[in-house]
Structures are given as C-alpha cells and as structure tokens.
Amino acid sequence: MYRTSHTAGPGQDKRSGHMLPTKTGFLADAFADIGAALTKHHLATTFSWQDVAQRYRRSRVGVFWLTINMGVLIGALGFLFGTLFRTPLEEFLPYICVSLIFWGFIATSINEGCIAFVGAEGIILQVRMPLFTHVLRTLYRNAIILGHNILIYPLVLLAVGRWPTWHVFLALPGFVILSLNLLWIMLILAVLCARYRDMTQVMQNLLQVIMYLTPVMWMPQTLPDGFSQRLVELNPFYHLISVVRDPLLGELPSAISWMACVVFAVVGWMAALALFGSYRHRIPYWL
C-alpha cells in the first residue's frame, strides 16, 4: 500500500494530516476527536462488522464457533468447579455462565484495546479520521461477539430449570456503565501501547492474574470472612462485572458496586482525556 501525500495546512501534522494541539488546549482537542468519532459512529460499526465477517469468512458456522467454544467451556467448568466447591449445579452453572461470558468481553476488549492504534496503523497514516474511532471499533467488535455468546444464557437457565426475573432489565444500565469504563481503559492503553509496545504483553499477563483474583470461576461467598472478603471488595473488576452479572442472576447489584463503577468512570475519563489530549498528535509518529 502506498501512502498518499498531501500538503499539510497550518497546525496540521505533515505525516498523518491530523490536527496538532491548538491554543484552545489539549482537552479541547481530545473532546473534539471523541465528539467527531461519536458523530461518525457508523465508521466504527461498519469496520467492526467487517472485522467479524472477515475473521470467519467462508465458515459455515461463522462467529457461532466462539459461542460453541464458550458453551463447551461453561459446561465443563460448571460441572468441575461446581463439584469442587460443592455448590448446587442449578446455582453454580448460571453463575459461571454469566461470569465467563462477560469476563471474556472485558478481557478481550482490554487486550485488543492495547493494539487499537497499532493495528490501524495503515488507516491512521493515510486517512484523516478521528483516532477514537479505532477504540470504538474494538469495543463494537467485541460487543457483537458478546451478543452471540449471551445466547447461551437462556439455554443454561432452561437446562437448570430457572427463569429470569425482572432484575434482568437492570443489566442494561449495568452494561452501559461497564462499557463506559472499558472505553477509558482501552483509550489509555491504546495510547501507552502505541508508544511502549511491550505494554501489550504486560497487560495480557496481568489480566490472567486478575481473572483468578476476581470471582469469575469461584463465588465470593465461598471465601472466609475477614481479609479475603475485603480483598474482593477492593478489586475494581469485581464491581464492573457485578453490575451486569447480578441482575442476570436475579439479584440486585449492590449500591457499593454501582457507586464504585460511577467513580471509576468519572476519574478514569478525566485521566484518559488528559493523556489522550496531550499525546494524540504524537500517535502517528509512534506508529
């Protein structure tokens, strides 16, 4: 592929065509980029659909291979860990089903968010497009896969003889606040990993450790009282997954989890906007 050449205008990056920080400040530039990406959200959705379609091109089952693999994993781990923890299957199987589906969404979004800019190098260097579009593209792509995997949830409930309650509707605002938190995490990591490529491997290893520290394959009530419970409550990923998992299991999410997720979103976006606004114009050079 050949890079198109053009004459850069005032305040414009000669290599990528992206605007350099202006006198209005880096926060204004960050807001402008994110606002433009949201306005042109059809770009991110189109790219994400193409990513999924391209990945499973010429496959008869397509993206449902991921659903099949997830279903097999849920069934195997449900029987194994349910037996080890001596938890009734009708209680543990829905729990691990929802936990693995949403943890897969969280972990994959963060891992792929690390390379959101690096993987879109060709587009960034050739086409004038909001950089935040590539972060949205990554989240949308994983949301599509999540939509396929969540089909396992009603099948599991049917298998164990349970029915969803009205609490299931609370999973929608929980998913929104989860996505907002994932976006700022992905944006920060996309910037850092564009500059420091080793950060991608660091995050992959770190997420593996976090998975075992987060109640995904085990239930919080199996821990002894005291320090262990406090350790779980201090884990931000526990609160992020609880706001969507608890309603799907027929429970009300705790107020602490909701407050924690809102605080994470506010503080995280402040940090993300500051970092993105400060280094947005350098990203094409790092690529």
VEXDREN-2710 file (C-alpha; in Angstrom, 1 decimal):
% VEXDREN-2710
k/r/px/py/pz
1/MET/0.0/0.0/0.0
2/TYR/1.2/3.5/-0.9
3/ARG/0.9/6.4/1.5
4/THR/-0.9/9.3/-0.1
5/SER/1.0/12.6/0.0
6/HIS/-0.7/15.9/0.6
7/THR/0.2/19.3/1.7
8/ALA/-0.5/19.9/5.4
9/GLY/-2.3/23.0/6.4
10/PRO/-1.5/25.3/9.3
11/GLY/-1.4/23.4/12.6
12/GLN/-1.6/20.1/10.8
13/ASP/0.6/17.1/11.1
14/LYS/2.6/16.8/7.9
15/ARG/2.8/13.0/8.2
16/SER/-0.7/11.9/9.0
17/GLY/-2.9/15.0/8.3
18/HIS/-4.2/15.1/11.9
19/MET/-4.5/18.4/13.6
20/LEU/-1.9/19.4/16.2
21/PRO/-2.8/20.8/19.6
22/THR/-4.1/24.4/19.3
23/LYS/-4.2/27.3/21.7
24/THR/-7.6/26.0/22.9
25/GLY/-5.8/23.4/24.9
26/PHE/-5.3/19.6/24.8
27/LEU/-8.6/18.9/26.5
28/ALA/-10.5/20.7/23.7
29/ASP/-8.6/18.6/21.1
30/ALA/-9.5/15.4/23.0
31/PHE/-13.1/16.3/23.2
32/ALA/-13.1/17.3/19.5
33/ASP/-11.7/13.9/18.4
34/ILE/-14.1/11.9/20.6
35/GLY/-17.0/14.0/19.6
36/ALA/-16.2/13.6/15.9
37/ALA/-15.9/9.8/16.4
38/LEU/-19.2/9.6/18.1
39/THR/-20.8/11.7/15.4
40/LYS/-19.4/9.4/12.7
41/HIS/-20.1/6.3/14.7
42/HIS/-21.2/4.5/11.6
43/LEU/-17.5/4.2/10.7
44/ALA/-16.7/2.2/13.8
45/THR/-19.8/0.0/13.4
46/THR/-19.0/-0.7/9.7
47/PHE/-15.4/-1.6/10.5
48/SER/-16.4/-3.8/13.4
49/TRP/-18.9/-5.8/11.3
50/GLN/-16.2/-6.2/8.6
51/ASP/-13.7/-7.4/11.2
52/VAL/-16.1/-10.1/12.4
53/ALA/-17.1/-11.1/8.9
54/GLN/-13.5/-11.3/7.7
55/ARG/-12.4/-13.4/10.6
56/TYR/-14.9/-16.1/9.8
57/ARG/-15.1/-15.8/6.1
58/ARG/-16.0/-19.0/4.2
59/SER/-17.0/-20.6/7.5
60/ARG/-20.5/-22.2/7.6
61/VAL/-20.9/-21.7/11.3
62/GLY/-19.1/-18.3/11.4
63/VAL/-18.9/-16.4/14.6
64/PHE/-21.0/-19.0/16.3
65/TRP/-17.8/-21.1/16.6
66/LEU/-17.0/-18.8/19.5
67/THR/-20.4/-19.4/21.0
68/ILE/-19.9/-23.2/20.7
69/ASN/-16.5/-23.0/22.3
70/MET/-17.8/-20.8/25.1
71/GLY/-20.7/-23.2/25.7
72/VAL/-18.4/-26.2/26.0
73/LEU/-16.1/-24.3/28.4
74/ILE/-19.1/-23.2/30.5
75/GLY/-20.4/-26.8/30.7
76/ALA/-17.0/-28.3/31.6
77/LEU/-16.0/-25.8/34.2
78/GLY/-19.6/-25.7/35.6
79/PHE/-19.5/-29.4/36.4
80/LEU/-15.9/-29.4/37.5
81/PHE/-15.9/-26.4/39.8
82/GLY/-19.4/-27.0/41.0
83/THR/-18.3/-30.3/42.3
84/LEU/-15.1/-29.0/43.8
85/PHE/-16.9/-26.2/45.6
86/ARG/-19.8/-28.4/46.5
87/THR/-22.2/-25.9/45.0
88/PRO/-25.6/-27.0/43.6
89/LEU/-25.4/-27.1/39.8
90/GLU/-28.6/-25.1/39.4
91/GLU/-26.9/-22.3/41.3
92/PHE/-23.3/-22.5/40.0
93/LEU/-23.9/-23.2/36.3
94/PRO/-25.8/-19.9/35.6
95/TYR/-23.2/-18.0/37.7
96/ILE/-20.2/-19.3/35.8
97/CYS/-22.1/-18.9/32.5
98/VAL/-22.6/-15.2/33.0
99/SER/-19.2/-14.7/34.6
100/LEU/-17.2/-16.2/31.8
101/ILE/-19.3/-14.5/29.0
102/PHE/-18.8/-11.0/30.5
103/TRP/-15.2/-11.6/31.6
104/GLY/-14.4/-12.7/28.1
105/PHE/-15.9/-9.4/26.9
106/ILE/-13.9/-7.4/29.4
107/ALA/-10.6/-9.2/28.9
108/THR/-10.8/-9.3/25.1
109/SER/-11.8/-5.7/24.9
110/ILE/-8.8/-4.6/27.0
111/ASN/-6.3/-6.8/25.2
112/GLU/-7.4/-5.7/21.8
113/GLY/-7.7/-2.1/23.0
114/CYS/-3.9/-2.2/23.6
115/ILE/-3.4/-2.5/19.8
116/ALA/-6.3/-0.4/18.7
117/PHE/-4.0/2.2/17.2
118/VAL/-1.1/-0.1/16.3
119/GLY/-3.5/-2.4/14.4
120/ALA/-5.0/0.6/12.5
121/GLU/-1.6/2.0/11.5
122/GLY/-2.3/2.0/7.8
123/ILE/-5.6/3.8/8.2
124/ILE/-4.2/6.4/10.7
125/LEU/-1.3/7.3/8.4
126/GLN/-3.3/7.6/5.2
127/VAL/-6.8/8.7/6.2
128/ARG/-8.0/11.7/8.2
129/MET/-10.2/10.1/10.8
130/PRO/-10.8/10.6/14.5
131/LEU/-8.4/8.3/16.4
132/PHE/-11.1/7.4/18.9
133/THR/-13.0/5.7/16.1
134/HIS/-10.5/2.8/16.3
135/VAL/-11.2/2.4/20.1
136/LEU/-14.9/2.4/19.4
137/ARG/-14.4/-0.1/16.6
138/THR/-12.6/-2.5/19.0
139/LEU/-15.4/-2.2/21.6
140/TYR/-18.2/-2.7/19.0
141/ARG/-16.4/-5.8/17.6
142/ASN/-16.4/-7.4/21.0
143/ALA/-19.9/-6.4/21.7
144/ILE/-21.0/-8.2/18.6
145/ILE/-19.3/-11.4/19.8
146/LEU/-20.9/-10.8/23.2
147/GLY/-24.3/-10.7/21.6
148/HIS/-23.6/-14.1/20.1
149/ASN/-22.3/-15.6/23.4
150/ILE/-25.1/-14.3/25.5
151/LEU/-27.5/-16.7/23.7
152/ILE/-26.0/-19.4/25.9
153/TYR/-27.5/-17.7/29.0
154/PRO/-31.2/-18.6/28.4
155/LEU/-30.2/-22.1/27.4
156/VAL/-28.4/-22.6/30.7
157/LEU/-31.4/-21.3/32.6
158/LEU/-33.6/-23.7/30.8
159/ALA/-31.3/-26.6/31.5
160/VAL/-31.3/-26.0/35.3
161/GLY/-35.0/-25.1/35.5
162/ARG/-34.6/-21.4/36.4
163/TRP/-36.4/-18.4/35.0
164/PRO/-35.2/-14.8/34.6
165/THR/-36.7/-12.2/37.0
166/TRP/-37.5/-8.5/36.4
167/HIS/-34.0/-7.8/37.7
168/VAL/-32.7/-8.8/34.2
169/PHE/-33.6/-5.3/32.9
170/LEU/-31.1/-3.8/35.3
171/ALA/-28.3/-5.4/33.3
172/LEU/-28.8/-2.9/30.5
173/PRO/-27.7/0.2/32.6
174/GLY/-25.0/-2.1/34.1
175/PHE/-23.7/-2.8/30.6
176/VAL/-23.7/0.9/29.7
177/ILE/-21.6/1.8/32.8
178/LEU/-19.3/-1.2/32.1
179/SER/-18.8/-0.1/28.5
180/LEU/-18.0/3.5/29.6
181/ASN/-15.3/2.2/31.9
182/LEU/-13.9/-0.1/29.3
183/LEU/-13.7/2.7/26.8
184/TRP/-11.4/4.9/29.0
185/ILE/-9.3/1.9/29.9
186/MET/-8.9/1.0/26.2
187/LEU/-8.1/4.6/25.3
188/ILE/-5.4/4.9/27.9
189/LEU/-3.8/1.6/26.9
190/ALA/-4.1/2.3/23.2
191/VAL/-2.0/5.5/23.7
192/LEU/0.5/3.8/26.0
193/CYS/0.9/0.7/23.8
194/ALA/1.4/2.8/20.7
195/ARG/4.5/4.3/22.5
196/TYR/5.6/1.3/24.5
197/ARG/4.9/-1.9/22.6
198/ASP/5.9/-4.2/25.5
199/MET/2.8/-3.0/27.4
200/THR/0.6/-5.3/25.4
201/GLN/2.3/-8.4/26.7
202/VAL/2.3/-6.9/30.2
203/MET/-1.4/-6.4/30.1
204/GLN/-2.1/-9.9/28.8
205/ASN/-0.2/-11.5/31.7
206/LEU/-1.7/-9.1/34.2
207/LEU/-5.3/-9.9/33.1
208/GLN/-4.6/-13.6/33.6
209/VAL/-3.7/-12.9/37.2
210/ILE/-6.6/-10.6/37.7
211/MET/-9.0/-13.2/36.4
212/TYR/-8.1/-15.6/39.3
213/LEU/-8.3/-12.7/41.8
214/THR/-11.8/-11.8/40.5
215/PRO/-14.8/-14.0/41.4
216/VAL/-15.3/-15.4/37.9
217/MET/-14.8/-19.1/38.3
218/TRP/-15.5/-19.0/42.1
219/MET/-18.2/-17.4/44.2
220/PRO/-17.4/-14.7/46.8
221/GLN/-19.5/-16.5/49.5
222/THR/-17.0/-19.4/49.3
223/LEU/-14.3/-17.2/50.9
224/PRO/-13.9/-17.0/54.6
225/ASP/-15.0/-13.8/56.3
226/GLY/-12.4/-11.1/57.0
227/PHE/-9.5/-10.1/54.9
228/SER/-10.4/-12.3/51.9
229/GLN/-13.8/-10.6/51.5
230/ARG/-12.2/-7.2/51.9
231/LEU/-9.7/-8.1/49.1
232/VAL/-12.6/-8.9/46.8
233/GLU/-14.4/-5.6/47.5
234/LEU/-11.2/-3.7/46.7
235/ASN/-11.0/-5.3/43.3
236/PRO/-12.4/-2.9/40.7
237/PHE/-13.1/-5.7/38.2
238/TYR/-15.4/-7.4/40.8
239/HIS/-17.7/-4.3/40.8
240/LEU/-17.5/-3.9/37.0
241/ILE/-18.7/-7.4/36.4
242/SER/-21.2/-7.4/39.3
243/VAL/-23.4/-4.6/37.8
244/VAL/-24.2/-6.9/34.9
245/ARG/-23.9/-10.3/36.4
246/ASP/-26.1/-9.8/39.5
247/PRO/-29.3/-8.7/37.5
248/LEU/-28.9/-11.7/35.2
249/LEU/-28.8/-14.0/38.2
250/GLY/-32.0/-12.5/39.6
251/GLU/-30.2/-10.3/42.2
252/LEU/-30.0/-6.5/42.8
253/PRO/-26.5/-5.1/42.3
254/SER/-25.2/-3.6/45.5
255/ALA/-25.1/0.2/45.8
256/ILE/-21.4/0.0/46.5
257/SER/-20.7/-1.7/43.2
258/TRP/-22.8/0.9/41.3
259/MET/-21.1/3.8/43.2
260/ALA/-17.7/2.3/42.5
261/CYS/-18.3/2.0/38.8
262/VAL/-19.5/5.6/38.5
263/VAL/-16.5/6.8/40.4
264/PHE/-14.2/4.7/38.2
265/ALA/-15.9/6.2/35.1
266/VAL/-15.5/9.8/36.2
267/VAL/-11.9/9.5/37.5
268/GLY/-10.9/7.3/34.6
269/TRP/-12.3/9.5/31.9
270/MET/-10.6/12.5/33.4
271/ALA/-7.2/10.7/33.2
272/ALA/-7.9/9.4/29.7
273/LEU/-8.9/12.8/28.4
274/ALA/-5.7/14.4/29.8
275/LEU/-3.5/11.6/28.4
276/PHE/-5.2/11.5/25.0
277/GLY/-5.3/15.2/24.6
278/SER/-1.6/15.6/25.5
279/TYR/-0.3/12.9/23.2
280/ARG/-2.9/12.5/20.5
281/HIS/-0.8/14.4/17.9
282/ARG/2.2/12.1/18.6
283/ILE/0.5/8.8/17.9
284/PRO/1.1/8.9/14.1
285/TYR/4.9/9.4/14.8
286/TRP/4.9/6.5/17.2
287/LEU/3.3/4.2/14.7
END
